[in-house]
């Protein structure tokens, strides 16, 4: 069974730009996370990645893409795993990526 991706906005109109589509995706994800309690920034990065982000990501990409990215996820989890989401600063991320 294949699933056709939705290419229409909340009013049923086709997206006119990629930016409009991205805004709709962001809105829907925010609503989902608020409804399912994923706005808890007091959880550890490791828990968020394992319980929320990675499972959601895996369902939205091809298997080959997931296999390629999974190594990156593990590296990030090793670095930020025990930190609370609320406590991760921009400088932590910038220092890690350089």
VENCOR-V831982 format. One record per run of one state. SS is the DSSP state (H for helix, E for strand, C for the rest). FROM is the first residue (numbers start at 0). TO is the last residue. Records with the same first field share a line. If there is no record, write none. Layout:
SS=FROM-TO  FROM-TO
//
This chain:
C=0-6  8-12  14-16  35-42  60-61  80-82  87-88  97-97
E=7-7  13-13  43-43  83-83
H=17-34  44-59  62-79  84-86  89-96
//
